[in-house]
Amino acid sequence: MDMHTPTHPVPEHTQPCCENTPLPMLAPARATTLAERLKALADPTRLRMLDLLTQQPAPLCVCDITSRFVLRQPTISHHLRLLREAGLIAGEKRGVWSYYQATEAGRACLIAVRALP
């Protein structure tokens, strides 16, 4: 027996083994959006910021957000930008100040995250 001969016969299948495997339900674009949102929420500071903004009846000034964290303003702005790019918050400029509020998607994501064990 040479080294290339199998020791056991390989069974022949008449049907592929994975024929009944279901296709993914998430469309690629939806999976990308969800992954971006999950990445944005994977940071404790951003999660707390979103929580803060969901509790506000009106948009909150960036200065009020900054005063509630132990981080410097540039770091706060960085976190807010990532949340905004993920569609979890919206911002608007009023004079020299920016005001932020949670979006409906942000509220829904926070509810889903809070439901995790």
N, C-alpha and C positions, 0 to 999 in steps of 0.2 A: 504494500500500500504506500503510495507516495503522499507527500504532505498536502497536496491539493485536492485529494479525494475526500469528500465528506464522510464521516464515520456513520452517520445516520441518513437515510434517504430524506430528501426535502419533499414534504407533501405538496401536491399540486392543488391549487384552489381554483374553483370555477367562478367564484365571486370575489371581488376585492374585499379586504377585511374592514374597510372604513366606509363602506357604501352608505350606511345610515347615519353618519355623523352629521348633526345639524349645523347649518351655517350660522355664523355670528349674527346676533340680532342688531347690534349697534352698527350703524353706518360709519364709515371711516371718519367723516367730518364730525359726527356727534361724539365719537370716541375721542377725537382730538380736543374738542371743546371741553368735555368732561375731565380729561387728563390735565388740561391747563388750569381748570378750576381747582382740581384736587391738589395740584402743585402749589397753587396760591394759598390754599388753606392748610398746607402741611407745615406752616410756620406758626408757632404759638403767638407771636406778636400780631401777625396778620389775622389769625383767628380771633384774637381778642379785639382787634380793631373792627372787624366785621360785626362782632357781637355788640360792641359799643354803638356802631352806626345803626344797627337794626332796632335799637332801643330808643332812638331819637325820633320825635315827631317831625322834625325839620332838619335840613342839612346842617352839618356841624362844621365850624371853622377849623382849619388845620391847626391854628394856635390852640384851640380847645382840645384837639386830639393829642397834640404834642405834650400838653401839660399833664396828661393822664398816664404817660409812659416815661420810663427812665432813660429813653433814647434821645439823641439829638435830632434836631429838625431835619437834616438831610437824610437820616436813616428813616425817619417817619415818612418823609416824602417818597423815598424808595419803596417802602412797603405799600403805601397808598397807590403808587403807580402800578405795581404788580396786581393789586386787587382790581384796579380800574381796567387794566388790560385784559384781565380774566373775565370782565363783565360782571363782577360781584358788587362793585360800587360805581357811582357816577359822581363826577365833580364839575363844578362850575366856578369860574373866576368872577369875583366881585371886587373891583378895584385892585388892590394889591394882595388880597386874601383869596384863598381857594376854600370852597365849601364842598363837603362830601356827604353823600347819603347812600344807604344800601339800595341796590336794585332788587326787583322781584326775584331775579335769579339768585342774588346774594342771600336774600331771606330764605328762599327755598333750600339752598345749599346748607345754610346754617342749621335749619330744622333737621335736615337729613344727617348732618354730622352730629348734632346733639342726640339723635336717636341711636347712634352707635354704642355698643356696650363698653 
